[in-house]
Amino acid sequence: MSGTTLPLWLDIVVSALVLAGACIAFMGSWGLLRLRNYFERVHAPSIIATLGCWCVMHATLIYFSATGQLALHALLIALFIAVTVPVTTIFLMRAALFRARRMGEKVPPSLSGSGHDPGA
């Protein structure tokens, strides 16, 4: 750290973004605990984790840009999370759906317009 202090307004912006990211992550955790089954629970942490990460990433970029340092690592981390979390969620959801259909459990209805359920 270079030892420079940030203006108060910039401290407030950075703090608000970090606090918003933490609150959003808490909401995702709360949704993970409160929702009933896997198909409902999988959405809360995946979507919320990405949004919370972007808030913290913006705070990091603002802070390090104001101190005169380049913080592209934060942008890369957020970009990788934004790409990998939805893809991973899709794969996990498909695997859980396949398993539930094979075991004969009640699953959410298909959204395809064909009316044909290949897993049933």
C-alpha positions in Angstrom: 0.0 0.0 0.0 1.3 3.4 -0.9 0.1 5.1 2.3 -2.2 7.5 0.6 -5.6 8.2 2.1 -8.7 8.3 -0.1 -11.2 11.1 0.0 -14.2 10.5 2.2 -16.7 10.2 -0.6 -14.6 7.5 -2.3 -14.3 5.6 1.0 -18.1 5.7 1.3 -18.5 4.4 -2.3 -16.1 1.6 -1.8 -17.5 0.7 1.6 -21.1 0.8 0.2 -20.1 -1.6 -2.7 -18.4 -4.0 -0.3 -21.3 -3.9 2.1 -23.8 -4.4 -0.8 -21.8 -7.4 -2.0 -21.7 -8.9 1.5 -25.5 -8.4 2.0 -26.2 -9.9 -1.4 -24.1 -12.9 -0.6 -25.9 -13.2 2.7 -29.3 -13.2 0.9 -28.0 -16.0 -1.3 -27.0 -18.0 1.7 -30.3 -17.4 3.4 -32.1 -18.5 0.2 -30.0 -21.7 0.2 -31.2 -22.5 3.7 -34.9 -21.4 3.3 -35.8 -23.0 0.0 -37.3 -26.6 0.1 -35.7 -28.7 -2.6 -32.6 -28.8 -4.7 -34.3 -27.4 -7.8 -35.3 -24.3 -5.9 -32.1 -24.0 -3.9 -29.7 -24.2 -6.8 -30.7 -20.7 -8.1 -30.1 -18.6 -5.0 -26.4 -19.1 -4.5 -25.5 -19.2 -8.2 -27.2 -16.0 -9.2 -26.5 -14.1 -6.0 -22.8 -15.2 -5.8 -22.2 -13.6 -9.3 -23.9 -10.4 -8.3 -22.2 -10.1 -5.0 -18.8 -10.8 -6.7 -19.4 -8.0 -9.2 -20.1 -5.6 -6.3 -16.9 -6.5 -4.6 -15.0 -6.4 -7.9 -16.2 -2.8 -8.6 -15.2 -1.8 -5.1 -11.7 -3.3 -5.7 -11.3 -1.6 -9.0 -12.4 1.8 -7.7 -10.1 1.5 -4.6 -7.0 0.4 -6.5 -7.6 2.8 -9.3 -7.8 5.7 -6.8 -4.5 4.6 -5.2 -2.8 4.5 -8.6 -2.5 0.8 -9.0 -3.9 -1.4 -11.7 -6.2 -4.1 -10.5 -7.1 -6.2 -13.5 -7.0 -9.4 -11.5 -10.3 -8.4 -9.8 -11.9 -8.0 -13.2 -10.5 -11.3 -14.4 -11.8 -13.1 -11.3 -15.3 -11.6 -11.7 -15.3 -12.5 -15.4 -14.3 -16.1 -14.7 -17.0 -16.4 -12.0 -19.6 -14.8 -14.4 -18.8 -17.4 -17.0 -18.3 -20.5 -14.9 -21.1 -20.2 -12.3 -24.0 -20.4 -14.8 -22.4 -23.2 -16.8 -21.7 -25.2 -13.7 -25.3 -24.6 -12.4 -26.7 -25.8 -15.7 -24.7 -29.0 -15.5 -25.6 -29.6 -11.9 -29.2 -29.0 -12.6 -29.3 -31.4 -15.5 -27.6 -34.1 -13.5 -30.0 -33.7 -10.6 -33.0 -33.7 -13.0 -31.7 -36.8 -14.8 -31.2 -38.6 -11.4 -34.6 -37.6 -10.1 -36.3 -38.8 -13.3 -34.5 -42.1 -13.1 -35.5 -42.6 -9.5 -39.2 -41.8 -10.4 -39.3 -38.6 -8.2 -41.6 -35.7 -9.0 -39.6 -33.1 -11.0 -40.4 -29.7 -12.4 -42.2 -29.9 -15.7 -40.3 -29.6 -19.0 -40.3 -26.1 -20.5 -39.8 -27.4 -24.1 -42.7 -26.9 -26.4 -42.6 -30.5 -27.7 -44.8 -31.9 -25.0 -42.6 -35.0 -25.0 -40.5 -35.7 -21.9 -37.5 -37.8 -22.9 -36.6 -38.6 -19.3 -39.9 -40.0 -18.3 
